[in-house]
């Protein structure tokens, strides 16, 4: 028994180290890391060099749900509410109507191509209908690409909010297949219930976690991530038990925290960023182990056809229809269509039909896995060239990593914020004392050419200087206006 435990630890250690090394390969060559994690899992499986036999969809689903809850919470915590609040309508339309259109078009195609019933085809379409923008933005950032305008916040919010719709459609269609006498109206009621309960409990538990973090005053900083994990699991379990959307709830908990300052926000964000990466690696390795490559061979041709329909017809159609009422250019809609990258959620949802004992569950799982692999391989490796071809990319501005952190205190509104002195600012060539900054504004550090300067009143400002200031939000806005160029193109707050 002792030897078995040690061998298990050895296998886990090797897979984790190889996954981290694979992520470096992903950054350098532009290959999506999730594809490499899946391949590693398949190589470690019973038909690969690792020889690890794993065929338990229940365990895979449990690991996937836990990992996805962590990833969604971390995504919500890192979301900039100030940027997404202007695209909520657009993103929610994509996350609901867009998902429905994708599921219907792909599902009908699966019915014709695979020769399965229409309901089984729609189930396949529903399972494959949600996108994975976490992989998209990791890839764009690794290649130094920043999207223009509202594209980034719209895609980011869509990816965090479209999983509940896919889960609802999957569960609802399984129920219709198992109990054909069930009415469509009951499914509409189920969807409304999931969204309402998920949204309500997400906000409630988010406020609860915020209150606990600021009021408990724990003696050890390392306990705050543990507290957050407990509330996170409580949110998912309670919401799901009450027939709400646990995915939506945990995302909203993170989003609620992101909207305000609280104790140890930066350290909590860093912790969950690392935990999200660990969850992503474990999830994809597990799903890779669950797949038997030999079973994918018979579905290669229909899988390629369905992947082509998803990429070239279903996703573009859903995007163009969903965004009709909104002001997006043709190039932006084209890029949003191409960013319909599929990830772990479809593979996790593909375990639902197997656990439900549906007749075509194995076929559905293998086809979905192949479609996801194809989507990741084609769309994932071409995102950066497409963004540049459509002229929607901006150079990603390197952020200064300051060697300090602010712990907010209750009742004190001071925040650390960075301001950039652009090339036409009237402050260039002047000493700090000459600018006559507000009395309540304190310049803490100046970042210049990768070096940090401890400020004093006599330091002369240069183009590109980054001022890390401590003040109230109003004072930051006042200083931003003072540093702004006379042409009106101010530096803006970072």
LINZI-V754630 format. One record per backbone hydrogen bond with DSSP energy under -1.0 kcal/mol. NH is the residue of the N-H (numbers start at 1). CO is the residue of the C=O. If there is no record, write none. Layout:
NH,CO
NH,CO
This chain:
5,1
6,2
7,3
8,4
9,5
10,6
11,7
12,8
13,9
14,10
15,11
16,12
17,13
18,14
19,15
20,16
21,17
22,18
23,19
24,20
25,21
26,22
27,23
28,24
29,25
30,26
36,32
37,33
38,34
39,35
40,36
41,37
42,38
43,39
44,40
48,45
50,43
51,45
52,44
60,56
61,57
62,58
63,59
64,60
65,61
66,62
67,63
68,64
69,65
70,66
71,67
72,68
73,69
74,70
75,71
76,72
77,73
78,74
83,80
84,80
85,81
87,84
91,87
92,88
93,89
94,90
95,91
98,93
100,96
101,97
102,98
103,99
104,100
105,101
106,102
107,103
108,104
109,105
110,106
111,107
112,108
113,109
114,110
121,117
122,118
123,119
124,120
125,121
126,122
127,123
128,124
129,126
132,341
137,133
138,134
139,135
140,136
141,137
142,138
143,139
144,141
145,140
146,394
148,392
151,148
154,150
155,151
156,152
157,153
158,154
159,155
160,156
161,157
162,158
166,162
167,163
168,164
169,165
170,166
171,167
172,168
173,169
174,170
175,171
176,172
177,173
178,174
179,175
182,179
188,184
189,185
190,186
191,187
192,188
193,189
194,190
195,191
196,192
197,193
198,194
199,195
200,196
201,197
202,198
203,199
204,200
205,201
206,202
207,203
208,204
209,205
210,206
211,207
212,208
213,209
214,210
215,211
216,212
223,220
224,221
227,223
228,224
229,225
230,226
231,227
232,228
233,229
234,230
235,231
236,232
237,233
238,234
239,235
240,236
241,237
242,238
243,240
244,239
245,194
249,245
250,246
251,247
252,248
253,249
254,250
255,251
256,252
257,253
258,254
260,257
265,262
268,264
269,265
270,266
271,267
272,268
273,269
274,270
275,271
276,272
277,273
278,274
279,275
280,276
281,277
282,278
283,279
284,280
285,281
286,282
287,283
288,284
289,285
290,286
295,292
296,293
299,296
300,297
303,299
304,300
305,301
306,302
307,303
308,304
309,305
310,306
311,307
312,308
313,309
314,309
315,310
317,313
318,314
319,315
320,316
321,317
322,318
323,319
324,321
326,323
328,326
333,329
334,330
335,331
336,332
337,333
338,334
339,335
341,339
348,344
349,345
350,346
351,348
352,349
355,351
356,352
358,353
361,358
364,360
365,361
366,362
367,363
368,364
369,365
370,366
371,367
372,368
373,369
374,370
375,371
376,372
377,373
378,374
379,375
380,375
386,382
387,383
388,384
389,385
390,386
392,387
394,146
396,144
412,409
415,471
417,469
419,467
421,465
425,422
428,425
429,461
430,427
432,459
433,457
434,431
441,438
442,470
444,468
445,468
446,453
447,466
448,451
451,448
453,446
459,456
461,430
464,421
465,462
466,447
467,419
468,445
469,417
470,442
471,415
476,472
477,473
478,474
479,475
480,476
481,477
482,478
483,479
488,485
490,488
494,418
